[in-house]
Amino acid sequence: MLGNWTDANVHHIAISVEDLERELQFYRDVLGFKVDWDMDNRGSEALSKVVCLSDANPHIIMLQGYGLRLELFKYHSPRGRNTGPKRQCDFGLTHFALSVKNINEIYKNLVKAGVEFNCPPQELRPGVQATYMKDPEGVTIELVEYQ
């Protein structure tokens, strides 16, 4: 291992989005995340170097909830592209998971709110139920309950 990672921890997960307002509404109003900060036109030479994109200029909103920081990026430039609904089996990040209590009740409430799920919660093994849902742009979010 390179260096001492004993003080390292996860800071946030980031999602590049096409429709920032729709995604913000979903994560804030449907899932209950809180806005920590909101910065538009954050382009800089340093950011372009870090993300390896020429003239990178995003609108960034940092959310907090479920013990997690979630960063929503909407790039003004360069323009992104939608990789489609099959990203679940494509290489790279496939989903993030939220640990919940009362998964069946949460599932029913989210279905009523119009959230798309692959299936109702399933028992994966004794004491563990899970299901996958999609955000409005198709990002997969796992709900898991450990009893």
Secondary structure as UniProt FT lines:
FT   TURN            6..7
FT   STRAND          13..16
FT   HELIX           20..25
FT   HELIX           26..30
FT   STRAND          34..39
FT   HELIX           45..51
FT   TURN            54..55
FT   STRAND          57..65
FT   TURN            66..67
FT   STRAND          68..77
FT   HELIX           85..88
FT   STRAND          95..99
FT   HELIX           103..112
FT   TURN            113..114
FT   STRAND          116..117
FT   STRAND          122..125
FT   TURN            126..127
FT   STRAND          128..134
FT   TURN            136..137
FT   STRAND          140..146
//
